[in-house]
Amino acid sequence: MTAALSVEGLEVVFDRFRALKGVSLEVREGESYGLVGESGSGKSTLLRAITGLAPASSGTITVNGKVLGKTREKAFYREVQMVFQDPYGSLHPRQTVDRLLQEPLAIHGIADGEKRIERALDEVGLGKGFRFRYAHQLSGGQRQRVAIARALILEPSILLLDEPTSALDASVQAEVLNLLEEVRRRRKLTFLMVSHDLAIITHMCERLMVMQNGEVVETLTASQLIGHRVSEDYTRNLLRASEGFVRV
């Protein structure tokens, strides 16, 4: 199976602090791939480096066979979109849902906006009645659905998901995760997903990478993690901390 996303020897340095230290990974087309590790391990920095939000000092990033340069061209964002952790922070509270969804279409000069907006809202389980509501009138779960709709509206092939449900209540978390899984299957999307919650990663992802202090600790399948068939003490400690949540 071909790689949708490939990272080789990626380094990110902030004021002499090495946030990523030679990280490499490969995500296959149509795969859901997880990144786990404690806070500060470099998971979110890796997503931000892929999108160009964090500066890579060395290494290569390849998306659908194309090696990315220092800056991201507009075409990149037609292929790759990101859903952030905080639906309260990622949406302008005084803009309507319609305006939030129109914006990426206008930036990319896409003509069939009406059809795309209707499809995106329908796909995330929000009817037409939500279209002219303001973001501040929505619940956390509804806001995250809008954020997902906005990511889908350019019809990307890859979604980067940075703790997409951690700011939501447990019952709403499950709804949003099921929605994401349905969308991935329907659109044949590739996911790269960050979470501190091993139960979410084993539910959503086929393979995963464990990170610590900006480095790769080990790569595993979800079934290896669930079965505690791991090589490194750091991963064992993560499993111990999650005991009762990750089960066979």
N, C-alpha and C positions, 0 to 999 in steps of 0.2 A: 504494500500500500504506500502511495506517495506521501511525502511530508507536506502538510499545509503550513507548518511553522517550524523553523529550525533556528536554534541559537547556539553559537559556537564561541567558547572562550570569552564570554561577555564580562567586561569590567566597568563598574560605575564608581567614580570617586567624587565625593563632596568635601571640599576643603581638606584634602589629604586623608579623609576617612574613606576606606575602601568598602563601599556598601555592597558591591558584588565582586566576587573574586574568581574570575575565570569560569563562569557558569555556562553549562551546555545542556541543551535538551532538544528533543524532537517530538513534535505532536503530529500524529498521522491525520490525514484528511478524514473528517467525520467523527473523530475521536473526542471524548471528553477527558481531559488530563488535569490532574490536581496538583496543587502546590501546598505543602503543609510545613509547619514549623512555628516556633513561638514568635511573639512580637519582636521585630527588629532582625528577623532572619534574612530579610531581603526579598520576600515573596512579592509584595506590592511594588517594590523598586524594579523588579524584573518586568512586571506588566507595564510600568511607566516608561521603562527604557524601550520596550517594544513600540509603544505609541509615540515616542519622542519627547515625553514629558520629563524624563530623566536623561542626563547626558551620558552616553556610552563613551568611555575613553579608549576602549579597544574591544575587539571581537566582531563577529558578524551576526546579523539577523536576516533571515531569509523568509519571505512570505510568498507562498504559492510559486516557488521557484525563482523569485526575484530578490536579489540582495539589496537591502535598504541602504541608502546613503545617510549622511549626517542629519539631513532634514527630511521630513515626511511630505511627500507630494499629496495633492488633493486626492488622487486616485487611491492612495493608501487607505484613506478613510472610507472609501467605498467597499474595501475588502475587509477592514478590521475596525470593529467598534468595541467600546469599553462600557461596562456597567459598573458604577462606583458603589461603594459601601453605603453611603448615607443618602437616601432619597430626599432628605430635607435640605442637604447642601448642594446636590447636583441639579436641582430644578429651581428656576427663578420663581419665587413664591407669588409674584404679582403678574405673572404671565399666564394666559389661558393655556390649556392643554393643546388647543389648536395651534397657537403661536409657537409653543415649544416644539411641535412636530413639523411646522412649516419651515422653521429656521434651517435645519440641515438640507432640506429640499431646495430652498432658495440659494444656499451657499453652493450647492453642486449643480444648480440649473436644471433640476429634474422637472419635467413637464407634467407627468401624470400624478401630481400631488394628491388630488382628491381621492383617487382610487387607493393610493398607498396609505393615506391617513386612515381611511375606513378599514382597510385590511389590517393594519397594525393594531388599531384599537380593538377590533374584533378578535384578533389573535391573542391578545393579552387579557381578554375577558372583560373589557370595558366597552359598553355600548356607546351609541352616538350621544346619549345624554351627558356623557362626561366631557365631550369635546370642547365645550365653551365654559367649563368650570375653571377656576383658578387653582394653581398648585396648592396654595395654602388652605383651600377648602377640602383637600383630599386627606385620607388617612395615610399612614406610612406604607401600608401594603399597596394601596392604590397609586401612590406616588412612585413606588418602585416598579409597578406595572407600566406606568407612563415612561419611566426611564428605560425600561426594556423595549417598549414600543418605539421610542426615539432611536435606540440603537439598531432596531430591525428595519427602520424605514428606508435606509439606504441599501437594503438587501445585501449585507455583508456576508462573507463566507466564514469569518472567524469572530467569535465573541470572547473578549477578555472580561472575566468576572471577578471583581475584587471584593470578596466578602459580601456578596449581593443580598444576603438575608440577615446579617448579624445585627442590624439595627431594628429588626422586626420581632414581634411576639412569636412564640413557638408555633401557634396554630397557623399564623399568617406565613411563617417561614415555609411550612410544608406546602402550602398552596403555591407560593412563588417558585419553589424548587420543582414541583410537578409541572408547573407552567413552562419553566425553562427546558425541562426534559422533553415535553411535548413539542415545543418549538424547534428544538435541536433535531428531533426525529423527522418532523414535517419538512423542515428546510434543509436537512442534511448539513447542519452547521458543525463547525469545529469549535470546541470550548477549551479555554485555558482558565482554570478556576482556582482562586486563592481562598482558603478557609483555615481557620484555627480549629475547626470542628471536624474531627476525624470521621464521625458518623455521617456528616454531610458529604464529605469527600468519597467515602466508600459507597455511599448511595448513588452519587452522581457520576463518578469517574471510573474508567477501566484501569488506568494506570496513574501513578503519582510520583512526585519527587519530594523528598524530605530535605529541608534547608535549615542551616544553622550558621549564624554569623556571616551571611553572604556567600556561603559555599554549599555545594551539593553534598549531602550526607550519604544518601542512597536513593535508588529508584526501585519501585515495587509495583506489583499489580495490587488491585484492591483486595483480591482474595488472599494474597500473601499477608497483607496488613491485618485483615480480619482474623486470619489463622495464626497471627503472631509469628509468622515465618520471616523474621527480620534479622539483619546482620549486625546493626549498630546499636550500641547502648543508648544513644540519644533517642533513637526511634522507640526503643523499649520504654524509655522514660515517658515519651509522649503517650504511648499506649497506656501506661500505668496511670497517668494523669487523667486519661479518658475512660478508665475502667467503669464498666456499667453502661457505657454509651456505644462502644464498638463491640459488636457480638457476631458470632458465627451465624 
